[in-house]
Amino acid sequence: MKTIKLSTASRTLAEYAADLTDEIVLLTTANRAVAAIVPLKGIDRASIALSGHPDFLKIIARGRAEIRRGETMSMAEMKTALGVDRSPNTYQPSPRQVRRSSPSARRVKKTRDRKK
């Protein structure tokens, strides 16, 4: 992150913005951050609008306060509390859902045949 004192800035903000790559330019007055020029590569408008929305900022502040007070759960604790034993993103088809032409379907059929 690059820091520039507004009192010593030698170029216009547009010129600083034109030179942005992946680095944030922090603008300061009396050693306090007053603004930032942030590259927006890969960021959509909704994310930009949400990041400065007062209600969203209140939610973030409330969450940070809960963390400071130790009122949070780890992911493992949350899964235990909810009775979740595997990731919801893991897809495991039942034998009926497996296509008959696939190698795994042939293994399932062989296993069933052996059990008979």
CORURSUL-V984001 format. One line per field, one symbol per residue. phi: phi as a letter, one per 40 degrees, with the letter a starting at -180 (. if undefined). burial: + if it has 24 or more other C-alpha atoms within 12 Angstrom, else -. A space follows every 50 residues. Layout:
phi=???
burial=???
This chain:
phi=.cbbcdcbcbbcdcccccccbbbcbcbbbfgbcbaabbcbcgbccccccc cbcdcccccccccccccdcgcbbcccccccccgcbaccccbbccdccccc ccdccccccccccccc
burial=---+-----------+--------+++--------+++------------ -------------------------------------------------- ----------------
